Structures are given as C-alpha cells and as structure tokens.
Amino acid sequence: MSKRMSEDISTAIEIPDPNNLDGGDDDTEVFEGSELDEAAVDTPAVGGDDFMHTDDFRRLFVGFVMVDTLVAMRWLDRKWHKVVEKKLIELEENEPFGEIIVHGGNDINSDEADSDARKERMKEATKVVFLLNITKVGDRVCAHASILVVVDIPEGITSIGYYSFYDCSSLKDIKFPKSLTSIGDFSFGYCSSLEQVDLLHTNVLQLGDFAFSSCTSLREMKVPDSLVKFGYGVFNRCSNLVPSHIDFYDNEAVVAYLRSIQ
C-alpha cells in the first residue's frame, strides 16, 4: 500500500491502539466513538422506525401466551369447583361416610335439615371436612350431628350460618378462626355438651339471636372487644354461665358480666 493511501485511511478512521485499551470493558466495541460508530447509529434499521424487532415480537408473544394461560386456568378452576360440588352433593345425598363436607353454597333449607332421612344420616357424622376457599359455614349444614365431638373451623371462614351446629348434643370442643366476624341465629343452640367458648382471638362483630341458647353445660364464654351486636336471648337457658340474678335478655348486663370474669 502506498504512503499516500495509508495517510488517507488514517485521516478517515482513527484506529485505537490495541495496547492502550485501559478503562474499557468486554462489551465496548473497538470502534466505539469513531466515525464508524456514528455511522451505525445514524443508519436506520430496515423497515423504518416502526419496524418490530425480534425482541419486541418475543415480548409480545410471551405476553399473549401468559394472558391466554391465566384465562384458561381461571376457566378450568371454575369448572373444577362446579364438578367437585356436584359430586359432593351426590355423595351427601347417597352415601353417608361419617363426614360432613362443608363447601361453597351448601346452605340446607329447614325442610331438608329436619327430614327423617337427613337426621338419620347426621347421626353417623363424626367429622367435619372444610374445603378450601370458602368463607361461610352453611345454614343448618351440621345440624343434628348428635355424635360430633370436635370441630376445627379453619382460617378464611368469616361467618357461621343460621342453625349451623344446632342440636349437636355431643359437641364439646370447637376452635374458631381469627377471620370469624359473625355467628348466626341459633348456630349453637342446644349444644348441651359444650362447656367453654373462646372468641377472644377472633374478630367477631355480632352474635345472632339465641346463638348459644340451651347450651346447658356452658360455663365459660370469652368475648372479644370487637363485639358490637349482641342478639336477643344469646345465652337463654345457659344457667351455668349467667347467674340467676342477671336477666338473660339484658344484653348489656350479660356482656358486662362475661367481660368481668374472663
């Protein structure tokens, strides 16, 4: 190559000294800052500024896949719950296994709860099974379970329905979750073996009418500060809990007494 041509190239492109690369990193191009680098920046990509590059397309594709997957999962989850509940109802109607299965939407109407067929089945129930993702113990769902002794209500349950554990005459131990906010009318009416109830750790706001009526063995009741609504006759005929000189129907007097001894 002639001397003249070498000078022209040197003028056009400043070639960095390969022995003096201090301060750079592995990702720094040799020609960074040179006219070649500027030319690369100024040259538009094929297709113009609006052209979708590979990385953009990849991100968009992944986004679509994720959304479609989530939608499909939610749809399958709803379908699965419907299938499970249908099967559970069939089992409850046809085959008593000694278990009461509590699932979403399983309120029992009064005619069914008081029917001879259901009462016979409930005589065999020794265990209550709570499915996931439910917030209520259904109305009358455990009523007349006469040999049921222990119930552990899981976290997430916020309410106990009307007559839920009505006439569970052998029930002695029941654990309430912190999430609980309400106990319905007659929920534990005639639970004659129930000796103590501890609601201190819960967030119970209200006790329904006659909620613990005729719990003749009940001798200890701990109520939380959150309690603001006290139904009619909550402790009617609970002679071992409320002294005879206190009117069962005088809510303020009853609550004041319970808080004084807990």
C-alpha positions in Angstrom: 0.0 0.0 0.0 1.3 3.5 -0.9 2.2 6.0 1.8 -0.5 8.4 0.3 -3.2 5.8 0.7 -2.2 5.0 4.3 -2.4 8.6 5.3 -5.9 8.9 3.8 -7.2 5.9 5.8 -5.6 7.2 9.0 -7.3 10.6 8.4 -10.7 9.0 7.7 -10.7 6.5 10.6 -8.9 6.8 13.8 -7.7 3.3 14.7 -7.3 2.8 18.5 -4.1 1.5 19.9 -4.7 -2.2 20.9 -2.0 -1.8 23.6 -3.8 1.1 25.3 -7.4 -0.2 26.0 -7.4 0.6 29.8 -10.8 1.8 31.1 -12.9 -0.2 28.6 -14.9 -3.3 29.3 -15.5 -6.5 27.5 -18.7 -5.1 25.9 -17.0 -2.0 24.5 -16.6 -2.1 20.8 -13.2 -1.3 19.3 -14.7 1.3 17.1 -16.8 3.0 19.7 -16.7 6.8 19.4 -15.2 6.6 15.9 -16.9 7.6 12.6 -17.9 4.0 12.0 -19.8 4.1 15.3 -21.6 7.3 14.4 -22.5 5.9 11.0 -24.0 2.8 12.7 -26.2 5.0 14.9 -27.4 7.2 12.1 -28.3 4.3 9.8 -32.0 3.3 10.3 -33.0 -0.3 10.7 -34.5 -1.9 7.7 -38.2 -1.3 7.6 -38.1 2.2 9.3 -38.5 3.3 12.9 -41.9 1.5 13.3 -40.4 -1.9 12.4 -41.0 -4.6 15.1 -37.7 -6.1 16.1 -37.2 -9.6 17.3 -37.1 -8.7 21.0 -40.3 -6.7 20.7 -42.0 -9.6 19.0 -40.7 -12.1 21.5 -42.0 -10.0 24.5 -45.4 -9.5 22.8 -45.7 -13.2 22.1 -44.8 -14.2 25.6 -47.4 -11.7 26.9 -50.1 -13.2 24.8 -49.2 -16.7 26.0 -49.3 -15.7 29.6 -52.7 -13.9 29.4 -54.2 -16.9 27.5 -52.8 -19.3 30.1 -54.2 -17.3 33.0 -57.6 -17.1 31.4 -57.6 -20.8 30.7 -56.5 -21.6 34.3 -59.3 -19.5 35.8 -61.9 -21.1 33.5 -60.7 -24.6 34.4 -60.7 -23.7 38.1 -64.3 -22.6 37.9 -65.3 -25.7 36.0 -63.4 -27.9 38.5 -65.2 -26.3 41.5 -68.6 -26.9 39.9 -67.8 -30.5 39.2 -66.5 -31.1 42.7 -69.5 -29.5 44.3 -71.8 -31.6 42.1 -70.1 -34.8 43.1 -70.1 -33.8 46.7 -73.8 -33.2 46.7 -74.3 -36.6 45.1 -72.2 -38.2 47.7 -74.0 -36.4 50.5 -77.4 -37.5 49.2 -76.5 -41.1 48.6 -73.6 -42.3 50.7 -73.0 -41.2 54.3 -69.3 -41.7 55.1 -69.4 -40.3 58.6 -68.2 -37.0 57.4 -69.9 -33.6 56.8 -68.3 -31.9 53.9 -68.6 -28.1 54.0 -68.2 -26.4 50.6 -69.4 -23.2 48.9 -73.1 -22.7 48.6 -74.1 -25.6 50.8 -76.9 -24.0 52.8 -79.5 -26.5 53.9 -83.1 -25.5 53.9 -85.3 -26.2 57.0 -87.4 -28.9 55.4 -84.3 -30.9 54.3 -82.5 -30.4 57.6 -85.4 -31.6 59.6 -86.3 -34.5 57.4 -86.0 -38.0 58.9 -83.6 -39.2 56.2 -81.1 -36.4 56.9 -81.4 -36.8 60.6 -80.6 -40.5 60.3 -77.5 -39.7 58.2 -76.3 -37.0 60.6 -76.4 -39.5 63.4 -73.3 -41.1 61.7 -71.3 -37.9 61.3 -68.2 -37.8 63.4 -66.0 -35.4 61.4 -66.4 -32.1 59.6 -64.3 -31.5 56.5 -63.9 -28.0 55.2 -62.9 -27.5 51.5 -60.6 -24.7 50.5 -61.6 -21.1 49.6 -64.9 -21.0 51.4 -65.9 -18.2 53.7 -69.1 -19.5 55.4 -70.3 -22.5 57.3 -73.6 -23.0 55.6 -77.0 -22.7 57.2 -78.0 -26.0 59.1 -75.1 -27.8 57.4 -74.1 -29.6 60.6 -77.5 -29.5 62.4 -78.5 -32.7 64.4 -75.0 -34.2 64.2 -75.6 -35.8 67.5 -72.3 -37.7 67.9 -70.0 -35.0 66.6 -67.5 -34.0 69.4 -64.8 -31.8 67.9 -64.8 -29.1 65.2 -61.9 -27.1 64.0 -63.1 -24.2 61.8 -60.2 -23.1 59.5 -58.9 -19.6 58.8 -60.8 -17.8 56.0 -64.2 -18.6 57.4 -65.9 -15.3 58.2 -69.4 -16.4 59.2 -71.3 -19.3 60.7 -74.8 -19.5 59.3 -78.2 -20.0 60.9 -78.6 -23.2 62.9 -75.2 -24.4 61.5 -74.4 -26.6 64.6 -77.9 -26.7 66.0 -78.6 -29.7 68.3 -75.1 -31.1 68.1 -75.6 -32.5 71.5 -72.2 -34.2 71.9 -70.1 -31.2 70.7 -67.5 -30.3 73.4 -64.6 -28.7 71.6 -64.8 -26.1 68.9 -61.9 -23.9 67.6 -62.8 -20.6 66.0 -60.6 -18.8 63.4 -59.3 -15.3 63.7 -61.1 -14.4 60.5 -64.6 -15.0 62.0 -66.8 -12.0 62.2 -70.3 -13.3 62.8 -72.2 -16.2 64.3 -75.8 -16.6 63.1 -79.1 -17.2 64.9 -79.3 -20.5 66.8 -75.9 -21.5 65.4 -75.0 -23.5 68.6 -78.5 -23.8 70.0 -79.0 -27.0 72.1 -75.3 -27.9 72.0 -75.8 -29.3 75.5 -72.3 -30.7 76.0 -70.4 -27.5 75.0 -68.6 -26.3 78.2 -66.5 -23.4 77.0 -66.2 -21.0 74.1 -63.2 -18.7 73.4 -63.8 -15.9 70.9 -61.1 -13.6 72.3 -58.7 -14.1 69.3 -61.4 -13.7 66.7 -62.9 -10.5 65.1 -66.5 -11.4 65.9 -68.7 -8.3 65.5 -72.1 -9.9 66.2 -73.8 -12.9 67.9 -77.2 -13.8 66.4 -80.4 -14.4 68.3 -80.3 -17.4 70.6 -76.8 -18.2 69.2 -75.9 -20.3 72.3 -79.4 -20.9 73.6 -79.9 -24.0 75.8 -76.2 -24.8 76.0 -76.9 -26.1 79.5 -73.2 -27.2 80.2 -71.7 -23.9 79.0 -69.8 -22.4 81.9 -67.1 -20.2 80.3 -67.5 -17.7 77.5 -64.8 -15.3 76.3 -66.0 -12.4 74.1 -63.7 -10.1 72.1 -63.7 -6.3 72.3 -64.8 -6.2 68.6 -68.3 -7.5 69.6 -70.8 -4.7 68.9 -74.0 -6.5 68.2 -75.5 -8.9 70.7 -78.6 -10.7 69.6 -81.8 -11.5 71.5 -81.5 -14.3 74.1 -78.0 -15.3 73.1 -77.5 -17.2 76.3 -81.1 -18.2 77.0 -81.2 -21.1 79.4 -77.4 -21.2 79.9 -77.8 -21.4 83.7 -74.2 -22.5 84.3 -72.9 -19.4 82.5 -75.0 -16.5 83.5 -76.0 -16.2 87.2 -79.7 -16.2 88.0 -79.7 -12.6 89.2 -78.8 -11.4 85.7 -81.6 -11.2 83.1 -80.7 -13.4 80.1 -82.3 -10.8 77.8 -80.4 -7.8 79.3 -77.6 -7.8 76.7 -75.5 -5.0 78.3 -75.6 -6.7 81.7 -74.7 -10.1 80.2 -71.8 -8.8 78.2 -70.5 -6.7 81.1 -70.6 -9.8 83.4 -68.8 -12.0 80.8 -66.1 -9.4 80.4 -65.7 -9.1 84.1 -64.9 -12.8 84.6 -62.7 -13.5 81.5 
